[in-house]
């Protein structure tokens, strides 16, 4: 009898779930005659659903990546919106990842759970929660925290759970590239009907992208994956597919007329040499010195007022991209000077609440109390309710100096990790992955100076995926055990 009980005793988490399912199924079935309803089987169905999410949730992850390019923002009332179908899938993924980590607490190596990038992201999340207590709009700040949860959970921890081998990196990026390429063909065809004009680009990317900036950023951040995916492919058809995708993305990027995205590609190319010659620390130091010098200059005797635009001359040259570029360096471009208008407001918000800020996701409309009329433009009414167009200033204004410092440390640690992994990767299959994730990350970071994109599903997801890839590459190169498998380093 004792031996029989020992044999029936569940040996692992999956067997425990199965036993619970069987017991609930039997119990629910027995209660059907008494309750005169099949609803007594619902607990068993719920347990089965949890088991499926815990075991096969990677299918949801793959589905998310495939449909992400087609996701659209839909208003859900009360001033809130939801990206469909991406955000519901992200919620499912969050639940799946949570269940997996609860049932299999050793699924991730301790080294990855306590990785400096994970710790810094966690501290940033905790600080965002602390600033919510002082928020000027608590409801918006709480929604921000919830949204942050379903970015970090699925795309940092979920990706780490999925990455069992190097081929998974190309599968993950390939699924997203496939969907994006479909939208590029769609947008190019629509754009062609209007002669690829500058003022019709926003129309051509509808309804899949909010504007041409999001569209161009997605194309730019995926370029490194397509380029190094082609190099990593073992078969000719794979190389052709990746190379064709790279050509299509680049062609689509050229006709977006998006200055930041077009510039981000050569910036990523330059960063390759930064990695190669171990110049990351020097670049980071130069960035800090440059930023502090600029702040000191602009605040000294209110020098920033010298750059106030001429309201009548600050226009949008929507019909002519050459004039648009010319107006940019003459400080007469409306979109550029509207950024300055909001940057000045953000700086004044920082001065008012340097420690806690106004609270996560509260820049609009709070910033309007801090604007300087000399910098206003024709679009300062801001019907789109957009924010600073600079993620770093946004963090400073909404989460104070501590929130900004923690995020800056995440970026610095990630870039230093990129350099270290590059030089640890002697084998091409490792170096291709490191370069794809690193250069894509650099492209995203560059865009943050002119836009706030970490909370955009089409971009923020791959920001955390890139961090997860770098963390897992460090584990692979150290030859540790991941998901029960031994992986060798160099």
C-alpha positions in Angstrom: 0.0 0.0 0.0 2.8 2.4 0.9 4.6 1.6 -2.4 1.3 2.3 -4.3 1.0 5.7 -2.6 4.6 6.5 -3.4 4.0 5.5 -7.0 0.9 7.7 -7.2 2.6 10.7 -5.5 3.3 13.4 -8.1 7.0 13.8 -8.9 7.0 17.3 -10.4 4.9 20.4 -11.0 3.3 19.1 -14.2 2.2 15.9 -12.5 0.7 17.9 -9.7 -1.3 20.0 -12.1 -2.5 16.8 -13.9 -3.6 15.3 -10.6 -5.4 18.4 -9.6 -7.1 18.5 -13.0 -8.2 14.9 -12.6 -9.6 15.4 -9.1 -11.5 18.6 -10.1 -12.8 16.8 -13.2 -14.1 13.8 -11.1 -15.4 16.1 -8.4 -17.1 18.4 -10.9 -18.6 15.5 -12.8 -20.0 14.1 -9.6 -21.6 17.4 -8.7 -23.3 17.9 -12.1 -26.5 15.9 -11.1 -26.7 17.8 -7.8 -26.2 21.2 -9.4 -28.1 20.3 -12.5 -25.5 22.3 -14.4 -22.2 21.5 -16.2 -20.7 24.7 -14.7 -19.2 22.5 -11.9 -16.6 21.5 -14.5 -15.3 25.1 -14.8 -12.6 24.7 -12.1 -11.1 21.7 -14.0 -11.2 23.7 -17.3 -9.5 26.6 -15.5 -6.7 24.3 -14.3 -6.3 22.9 -17.8 -6.1 26.5 -19.2 -3.4 27.3 -16.6 -1.5 24.2 -17.6 -1.7 25.1 -21.3 -0.5 28.6 -20.6 2.4 27.3 -18.5 3.5 24.7 -21.0 2.6 26.0 -24.5 2.5 29.7 -24.0 5.4 30.2 -26.4 2.7 29.8 -29.2 1.1 33.0 -27.8 4.5 34.7 -27.8 5.0 33.7 -31.5 1.5 34.9 -32.4 2.2 38.2 -30.7 5.3 38.8 -32.8 3.6 37.8 -36.0 0.6 40.2 -35.5 2.5 43.0 -33.7 3.1 45.0 -37.0 -0.7 45.0 -37.5 -1.6 46.2 -34.0 -3.7 49.4 -33.8 -4.6 51.8 -31.0 -8.3 51.7 -30.1 -10.1 54.0 -27.7 -11.7 52.1 -24.8 -13.4 55.2 -23.2 -12.5 57.3 -20.2 -9.6 58.9 -22.0 -7.8 55.5 -22.2 -6.8 53.4 -25.2 -5.5 49.9 -25.9 -3.3 48.5 -28.7 -5.3 45.7 -30.4 -4.5 42.8 -30.6 -1.1 43.3 -29.0 -2.0 44.4 -25.5 -4.5 41.5 -24.8 -1.8 39.1 -26.0 0.7 40.8 -23.7 -1.6 40.3 -20.8 -1.9 36.6 -21.6 1.9 36.4 -21.9 2.3 38.1 -18.5 0.0 35.6 -16.9 1.8 32.7 -18.6 5.2 33.9 -17.6 4.1 34.4 -14.0 2.5 30.9 -13.8 5.7 29.4 -15.3 8.0 31.1 -12.9 5.7 30.1 -9.9 5.6 26.4 -11.0 9.2 26.3 -12.1 11.1 28.7 -9.8 14.4 27.4 -11.1 13.5 28.0 -14.8 15.9 30.9 -15.0 19.5 30.8 -13.7 20.1 32.8 -10.5 22.8 34.7 -12.4 20.2 36.1 -14.8 17.5 36.8 -12.2 20.2 38.9 -10.3 21.8 40.4 -13.4 22.7 44.1 -13.0 20.3 45.0 -15.9 17.4 43.2 -14.2 18.2 44.8 -10.8 18.4 48.3 -12.3 15.1 47.8 -14.2 13.5 46.6 -11.0 14.7 49.6 -9.1 13.4 51.9 -11.8 10.0 50.2 -11.6 10.0 50.5 -7.8 10.9 54.2 -8.1 8.1 54.8 -10.6 5.8 53.2 -8.1 7.1 55.6 -5.4 6.6 58.7 -7.6 3.0 57.5 -8.2 2.3 58.3 -4.6 3.0 62.0 -5.4 1.5 62.0 -8.9 -0.8 64.8 -10.1 -2.9 62.1 -11.7 -2.8 58.9 -9.8 -5.0 57.0 -12.2 -2.7 57.7 -15.2 0.4 56.7 -13.2 -1.1 53.4 -12.1 -2.0 52.6 -15.7 1.6 53.4 -16.6 2.8 50.9 -13.9 0.5 48.2 -15.2 1.6 48.8 -18.8 5.3 48.6 -17.7 4.6 45.3 -16.0 3.3 43.7 -19.2 6.4 44.9 -21.1 9.0 43.7 -18.6 7.2 40.4 -17.8 6.7 39.0 -21.3 9.6 40.5 -23.1 12.4 40.4 -20.6 11.6 37.3 -18.5 9.4 35.6 -21.2 12.2 36.0 -23.7 14.7 34.6 -21.3 12.5 31.6 -20.7 12.1 31.0 -24.5 15.8 31.4 -25.5 16.9 27.8 -25.3 19.4 28.1 -28.3 20.8 30.6 -30.7 18.4 29.7 -33.5 15.5 31.1 -31.3 17.0 34.6 -31.6 16.5 34.4 -35.4 13.0 32.9 -35.0 11.9 35.7 -32.7 13.2 38.4 -34.9 12.1 36.7 -38.1 8.5 36.5 -37.0 8.4 40.2 -36.4 10.3 41.0 -39.6 7.7 38.9 -41.6 4.8 40.9 -40.3 6.6 44.3 -40.8 7.6 43.4 -44.4 3.9 42.9 -45.2 3.1 46.4 -43.8 6.0 47.9 -45.8 4.7 46.5 -49.1 1.2 47.8 -48.2 2.6 51.2 -47.3 4.9 51.4 -50.4 1.9 50.6 -52.7 -0.3 53.3 -51.0 2.6 55.8 -51.0 3.3 55.2 -54.7 -0.3 56.2 -55.6 0.6 59.7 -54.4 4.1 59.8 -55.9 6.0 59.1 -52.7 5.4 62.7 -51.6 6.7 63.9 -48.2 3.3 65.1 -47.1 1.5 61.7 -47.8 3.8 59.4 -45.7 1.6 59.5 -42.6 -1.5 58.6 -44.7 0.4 55.7 -46.4 1.3 54.0 -43.1 -2.3 54.1 -41.8 -3.9 52.2 -40.1 -1.1 50.0 -38.8 1.2 52.8 -37.5 0.3 55.9 -35.5 2.6 58.0 -37.7 5.7 57.8 -39.9 8.0 58.2 -36.9 6.9 54.9 -35.3 6.9 53.2 -38.8 10.5 54.4 -39.6 11.8 53.5 -36.1 10.5 49.9 -36.5 12.2 49.6 -39.9 15.5 51.0 -38.6 15.6 48.8 -35.4 15.0 45.6 -37.4 17.7 46.3 -40.0 20.5 44.9 -37.9 18.6 41.7 -37.3 18.0 41.2 -41.1 21.6 42.0 -42.0 23.1 39.6 -39.4 20.3 37.1 -39.9 21.5 36.8 -43.5 25.1 36.2 -42.4 24.0 33.7 -39.8 21.7 31.7 -42.2 23.1 28.2 -43.0 21.0 27.7 -46.2 20.8 29.8 -49.4 17.1 30.3 -49.1 17.5 31.7 -45.6 20.2 34.1 -46.8 18.0 35.3 -49.7 15.0 35.7 -47.4 16.9 37.8 -44.8 18.7 39.8 -47.5 15.4 40.5 -49.3 13.8 41.7 -46.0 16.8 44.0 -45.4 16.5 45.5 -48.8 12.7 46.0 -48.4 13.1 47.6 -45.0 15.8 49.9 -46.2 13.8 50.9 -49.2 10.8 51.6 -47.0 12.9 53.6 -44.6 14.3 55.9 -47.3 10.8 57.1 -48.3 9.7 57.8 -44.8 11.6 61.1 -44.8 12.2 60.6 -41.1 15.4 62.5 -40.2 16.1 60.7 -36.9 15.6 57.2 -38.3 17.6 57.9 -41.4 20.4 59.2 -39.2 20.2 56.3 -36.8 21.4 53.8 -39.3 24.9 55.4 -39.9 25.0 56.1 -36.1 24.7 52.3 -35.5 27.4 51.7 -38.2 29.7 54.1 -36.3 28.9 52.3 -33.0 30.2 49.1 -34.6 33.7 50.7 -34.5 33.0 51.9 -30.9 32.5 48.2 -30.0 35.5 47.0 -32.0 37.9 49.5 -30.5 36.5 49.4 -26.9 35.5 53.0 -26.9 32.1 52.7 -25.1 33.4 54.1 -21.8 34.8 57.1 -23.7 31.6 57.7 -25.5 29.5 57.5 -22.3 31.9 59.9 -20.6 31.7 62.3 -23.5 27.9 62.1 -23.5 27.7 63.0 -19.8 30.2 65.8 -20.1 28.4 67.2 -23.2 25.0 67.0 -21.6 26.1 68.8 -18.4 27.9 71.4 -20.4 24.8 72.1 -22.5 22.7 72.4 -19.4 25.1 74.8 -17.8 25.2 76.9 -20.9 21.5 77.2 -21.4 20.7 78.0 -17.8 23.5 80.6 -17.5 21.8 84.0 -17.7 18.9 82.4 -19.5 20.8 81.7 -22.7 18.1 79.4 -23.8 16.0 82.5 -24.7 18.4 83.3 -27.5 17.0 80.3 -29.4 13.3 81.4 -29.2 11.9 81.0 -32.7 10.3 83.6 -34.9 6.6 82.6 -34.8 5.9 83.7 -38.4 8.9 82.0 -39.9 8.5 78.7 -38.0 6.5 76.6 -40.5 6.1 73.0 -41.7 7.5 72.5 -45.2 5.3 69.5 -46.0 5.6 69.8 -49.7 9.4 69.9 -50.0 11.7 67.7 -48.0 14.8 69.7 -49.0 13.3 72.9 -47.5 12.3 70.8 -44.5 15.9 69.9 -43.9 17.0 73.5 -44.5 14.5 74.8 -42.0 15.8 72.3 -39.5 19.4 73.7 -39.2 18.0 77.2 -39.5 15.8 76.6 -36.4 12.7 77.4 -38.5 11.2 73.9 -38.7 7.9 73.8 -36.9 8.3 70.2 -35.6 11.8 70.9 -34.3 10.9 74.1 -32.6 7.8 72.6 -31.1 10.2 70.1 -29.5 12.1 73.0 -28.0 8.9 74.5 -26.7 8.2 71.4 -24.8 11.8 70.9 -23.7 11.8 74.3 -22.1 8.5 73.4 -20.3 10.1 70.1 -19.2 13.1 71.9 -17.8 10.9 74.1 -15.7 9.0 71.1 -14.5 12.2 69.5 -13.4 13.2 72.6 -11.5 9.9 72.7 -9.7 9.9 69.0 -8.7 13.4 67.6 -9.1 13.0 64.6 -6.8 9.6 63.0 -7.6 8.5 64.8 -10.8 4.8 65.1 -11.6 4.2 61.4 -11.7 4.5 58.7 -14.5 2.4 59.4 -17.6 1.4 62.9 -16.5 3.5 65.2 -18.7 0.3 66.1 -20.7 -1.4 68.3 -19.8 0.7 69.3 -16.8 3.5 70.8 -18.9 1.2 73.6 -20.2 1.5 75.4 -16.9 5.3 75.6 -17.4 5.6 76.7 -21.0 7.3 79.9 -22.2 5.2 81.8 -24.7 8.2 83.0 -26.7 8.8 79.4 -27.9 5.2 78.6 -29.0 4.5 77.5 -32.5 1.4 76.9 -34.8 1.0 73.4 -33.3 1.4 74.2 -29.6 -2.2 73.4 -29.0 -1.1 69.8 -29.2 -4.3 68.0 -30.2 -2.4 64.7 -30.4 -1.6 65.0 -26.7 2.0 64.0 -27.3 4.7 64.6 -24.8 8.3 65.9 -24.7 9.8 64.2 -27.8 12.7 63.3 -25.6 12.5 60.3 -23.3 15.2 61.4 -21.0 13.6 64.8 -20.3 10.3 63.0 -19.9 11.7 60.8 -17.2 13.2 63.8 -15.4 9.9 65.7 -15.6 7.7 62.8 -14.6 9.9 60.7 -12.3 12.5 63.1 -11.1 16.3 62.8 -11.1 16.4 59.3 -9.5 14.1 57.9 -12.2 16.3 59.4 -14.9 19.6 58.2 -13.3 18.3 54.6 -12.9 17.3 54.4 -16.6 20.6 56.0 -17.7 22.4 53.3 -15.7 20.4 50.6 -17.5 21.5 52.0 -20.9 25.1 52.4 -19.8 25.3 48.9 -18.3 23.7 47.5 -21.5 26.1 49.3 -23.8 29.1 48.1 -21.7 27.7 44.6 -21.9 27.5 44.9 -25.7 31.2 45.7 -25.9 32.2 42.9 -23.5 30.2 40.3 -25.3 31.5 41.4 -28.7 35.0 40.7 -27.6 34.1 37.5 -25.9 32.4 36.2 -29.1 35.1 34.6 -31.2 32.7 32.4 -33.1 30.6 34.0 -35.9 27.3 32.6 -34.8 27.7 34.3 -31.4 29.1 37.6 -32.8 26.2 37.9 -35.3 23.7 37.7 -32.4 25.6 40.2 -30.3 25.9 42.7 -33.1 22.2 42.4 -34.2 20.9 43.0 -30.6 23.5 45.7 -29.9 23.1 47.8 -33.0 19.3 47.5 -32.8 19.5 48.7 -29.2 21.7 51.6 -30.2 19.1 52.6 -32.9 16.4 52.6 -30.3 18.4 54.6 -27.8 19.3 57.2 -30.5 15.6 57.7 -31.2 14.9 58.3 -27.5 16.7 61.7 -27.8 13.9 62.9 -30.1 11.0 60.7 -29.2 9.5 58.7 -26.3 9.1 55.2 -27.6 9.8 52.7 -24.8 6.1 52.4 -24.1 5.1 51.9 -27.8 4.3 48.2 -28.3 6.0 48.0 -31.7 9.3 49.4 -30.3 9.4 48.9 -26.5 8.9 45.1 -26.9 12.1 44.8 -28.9 14.0 47.1 -26.4 13.4 44.5 -23.7 13.9 41.6 -26.1 17.3 43.0 -27.0 18.2 43.3 -23.3 17.1 39.6 -22.8 19.2 38.5 -25.7 22.3 40.2 -24.3 21.7 38.7 -20.9 21.3 35.2 -22.3 24.3 35.6 -24.5 26.4 36.3 -21.5 25.1 33.1 -19.9 25.8 31.1 -23.1 29.3 32.4 -23.4 30.0 31.5 -19.8 28.9 27.9 -20.4 26.2 27.7 -17.8 23.1 25.5 -17.6 19.9 27.0 -19.0 16.5 25.2 -18.9 18.2 22.0 -18.0 20.6 22.1 -20.9 24.4 22.7 -20.8 25.5 25.4 -23.2 29.1 25.8 -24.0 31.0 29.1 -24.3 33.8 29.9 -26.6 
